[in-house]
Amino acid sequence: MATAGPTRLVDKLNWYTTSRAHSVWDRFSAEDQERMLSDDLSAGTSVSLVLTALITVGLVLSAVTLIGVLLTQ
């Protein structure tokens, strides 16, 4: 039975980092790279949650407006 150890985000980018030299990315330490990847993932999650909330509020307001218009006729 195989067990999966904790994987780092930097290790998941191995396909990208080993393909060729990266002049900017390679300037950062492994800890900084891990932190930047973690920040990017949390920012992506936050943005998607905000957009989902905005779309939901828009749909609810549209439904309330439609019901209000239909009830006043």
MOTAGI-V521034 format. One record per residue. N is the residue number from 1. OMEGA is omega in whole degrees, -180 to 180 (none if undefined). NEAR is the number of other C-alpha atoms within 8 Angstrom. Layout:
# MOTAGI-V521034
n omega near
N OMEGA NEAR
N OMEGA NEAR
This chain:
# MOTAGI-V521034
n omega near
1 -178 2
2 176 3
3 180 4
4 177 4
5 178 4
6 179 4
7 178 6
8 180 7
9 180 9
10 180 10
11 179 7
12 178 8
13 -177 8
14 179 8
15 -178 7
16 -174 7
17 -179 9
18 -177 7
19 178 6
20 179 6
21 180 7
22 -171 7
23 -178 6
24 -176 6
25 -177 7
26 178 8
27 -177 6
28 177 8
29 -180 7
30 179 7
31 178 6
32 178 8
33 179 11
34 180 11
35 180 8
36 178 8
37 178 10
38 177 9
39 179 8
40 180 8
41 179 8
42 176 8
43 178 8
44 178 8
45 -180 8
46 -179 8
47 -180 8
48 177 8
49 178 8
50 179 8
51 177 8
52 178 8
53 179 8
54 179 8
55 179 8
56 178 8
57 178 8
58 178 8
59 179 8
60 179 8
61 177 8
62 179 8
63 179 8
64 178 8
65 178 8
66 178 8
67 179 8
68 179 8
69 -180 8
70 -179 7
71 -178 6
72 180 5
73 none 4
